[in-house]
């Protein structure tokens, strides 16, 4: 819808820019949520982020916070209509779907910028998380030891209460079990905490912490866009098109114009993050190329092979974790259970035979229509509950 304005050079109207922004970020059922939010507070449905709508409708978000978000979003849209033509030109985009994709990525980047800027250094955050994980392991052990001493005094009442809750809720969220079962879960919690720590020690992704490198965040966004759309060329030269793209996205995020990000660009050029993005892009381009799609469609077992490869990696992980140190008997037993589970899944995958439904085009229209109706029913019920909760909260 904004393409004609980009092509003619005319200034994009504010409401049209807002509509294009929402269109690029909204999901399947967001339109109905926006209508309900607007009925509660004028402008809320138009300006709130899609993922904030249900919280507002159900009364979880205070009106002052919502009004602040509307004000910030209004300013962002005003900057967007000024800057997006130059950004789209630098990226060399003409297709409306590509423009929508770029708009979505840039908006996510700008939304996260102030959060990253306020964060502690990643090393500081990591130390804090690891400290708390170690504390959790100690507390779990202390609680289990305490239950060993006084558990008999609460065991019967605990079991009766769990049974009553289970009868009334009719759900497995509160299964009927005794205190020994609870203590078993505590021991599992301690093991899982050690598992998270080990995964982090060996370069895994279980423990994620952010950082405060907000300018690097801007450069990363610009780089992902540049390599996805093959423009502008990545160079570290100040004043080059890539540098200008970074400055424009930075202005969108902060309102500060003509800011140089030369230092962040130079650091990013030598970073491991750039290498990771390059590898991901190579894989993405192959998977979405004619050759990649043909190979995928021709191999009815492609997803099975991928599953086997994942399970093989998991098998290696559990074997290495088991041999990495002298674990207690409970932990060794938990690792043995996980290893056997992986081996069973792997054996099942190796014996599996086709044909398999892999692509959405292979699913019958009747099945797809049934799924859509089911999703629409879930969404209607969810929205109805959110409205009722919000009505009660605001009524108080």
Order of alpha helices (4+ residues) and beta strands (2+ residues): alpha-alpha-alpha-alpha-alpha-alpha-alpha-alpha-alpha-alpha-alpha-alpha-alpha-alpha-alpha-alpha-alpha-alpha
